[in-house]
Amino acid sequence: MTFGARRVPFLGRAAVLWEMRQAIGLLSLSALLSCSNGLAPSNDLSGTWASNFSVPGSRIDLNLEQADRNISGTGSFAFEAGRVGTLTVTGSYDRPRVALVLHYDFGLNLTYSGTVGVPWQMRGTLADSLGHEYPLTFTRR
């Protein structure tokens, strides 16, 4: 049997097949990695994001749209044993940093500053105008 420019004896065919499988595997892996890196921060934050509160009954859900670096959107919220309502979102995304202002329907404005480390998660802090900060993570849904 001839493989490329070299002659392969009968017993060496398994080795040649192994080499071919390795080459095909490396080419496949290279093609996959060249398309995109699934662990890199996302270029686009458009979509639905949900908060990960440790307090039962509390939540913030965001529906974001991104145009260039500008973020806008809407959302809903619930406070533990309290108010439920809607909010609007404005902000910016300079990969990997995200800065959002959450405008609640009853007049409260909170700022969210964080980073996107992986495409499905934003980690940061939610702050009020008095300087109180609360760690908060959002997960893409």
C-alpha positions in Angstrom: 0.0 0.0 0.0 1.3 3.5 -0.8 0.4 6.4 1.5 1.5 9.8 0.2 5.1 9.3 -1.0 6.0 6.5 1.2 5.3 2.8 1.1 3.6 1.3 4.1 3.9 -2.4 5.0 0.8 -4.4 5.8 1.5 -4.3 9.6 2.1 -0.5 9.5 -1.4 0.3 8.3 -2.8 0.6 11.8 -0.1 3.2 12.5 -1.0 5.1 9.3 -4.7 5.1 10.2 -3.8 6.4 13.7 -1.8 9.2 12.2 -4.6 10.1 9.8 -7.2 10.1 12.7 -4.9 12.4 14.6 -4.5 14.8 11.7 -8.3 14.8 11.1 -8.9 15.4 14.8 -6.5 18.3 14.8 -8.0 19.9 11.7 -11.5 19.5 13.2 -10.4 21.1 16.5 -8.7 23.9 14.6 -11.8 24.6 12.6 -14.0 24.6 15.7 -11.7 27.0 17.6 -11.3 29.4 14.7 -15.1 29.9 14.4 -15.4 31.3 17.9 -14.2 30.9 21.4 -17.2 29.7 23.5 -15.4 30.9 26.7 -14.6 34.4 25.6 -16.8 37.4 26.6 -19.8 37.9 24.4 -19.7 40.6 21.8 -23.5 41.1 22.1 -25.6 41.3 25.2 -28.9 41.2 23.4 -31.3 38.8 25.0 -32.9 37.8 28.2 -31.0 37.9 31.5 -32.1 36.8 34.9 -30.7 37.8 38.3 -29.3 35.3 40.7 -30.6 36.6 44.1 -29.9 34.7 47.3 -33.1 36.2 48.8 -36.1 34.1 48.0 -38.9 36.0 46.2 -36.5 38.6 44.8 -35.7 38.8 41.1 -34.7 41.1 38.3 -35.3 40.0 34.7 -33.9 42.0 31.8 -34.6 42.0 28.1 -31.6 43.8 26.5 -30.9 45.1 23.0 -27.5 46.2 21.9 -26.6 48.6 19.1 -22.8 49.1 18.8 -21.8 49.7 22.5 -25.2 51.1 23.6 -27.6 49.0 25.6 -31.3 49.6 26.1 -34.1 47.4 27.2 -37.0 46.6 29.5 -37.5 44.3 32.4 -39.4 43.2 35.5 -38.6 43.0 39.1 -39.9 41.6 42.4 -38.7 42.5 45.9 -39.0 40.0 48.8 -42.5 40.2 50.2 -43.0 43.6 48.5 -43.3 45.5 45.3 -43.5 43.9 41.9 -43.2 46.0 38.7 -41.4 46.9 35.5 -38.2 48.8 34.7 -36.3 50.2 31.7 -32.6 49.8 31.1 -30.0 52.1 29.5 -26.3 51.6 29.5 -23.1 50.7 27.6 -20.9 47.6 27.0 -17.2 48.0 26.4 -16.1 44.4 26.3 -15.8 43.0 29.0 -17.2 45.9 31.1 -20.9 46.6 31.3 -22.5 49.6 32.9 -26.3 49.8 33.2 -28.9 52.1 34.8 -32.1 50.4 35.9 -35.0 52.9 36.0 -37.7 51.4 38.1 -41.4 52.3 37.5 -41.7 54.0 40.9 -38.9 56.4 40.4 -35.8 54.5 41.8 -32.7 54.4 39.7 -30.0 51.9 40.4 -26.6 51.4 38.6 -25.1 48.1 37.7 -21.4 47.8 37.0 -19.9 44.5 36.1 -18.0 42.4 33.7 -18.9 39.7 31.2 -16.4 36.9 31.8 -18.2 34.2 29.8 -21.0 34.7 27.2 -23.8 33.6 29.6 -22.9 35.5 32.7 -22.5 39.1 34.0 -21.0 39.6 37.4 -21.0 42.9 39.2 -22.6 45.2 41.8 -25.9 47.0 42.0 -25.6 50.4 43.7 -28.0 53.0 44.9 -27.5 56.8 45.0 -26.4 56.6 48.7 -23.4 54.3 47.8 -24.8 51.1 49.1 -23.6 48.2 46.9 -25.0 44.7 46.4 -23.2 41.9 44.5 -25.4 40.6 41.7 -24.9 38.1 38.9 -27.1 37.9 35.8 -27.3 34.7 33.8 -28.4 34.6 30.1 -31.6 32.7 29.6 
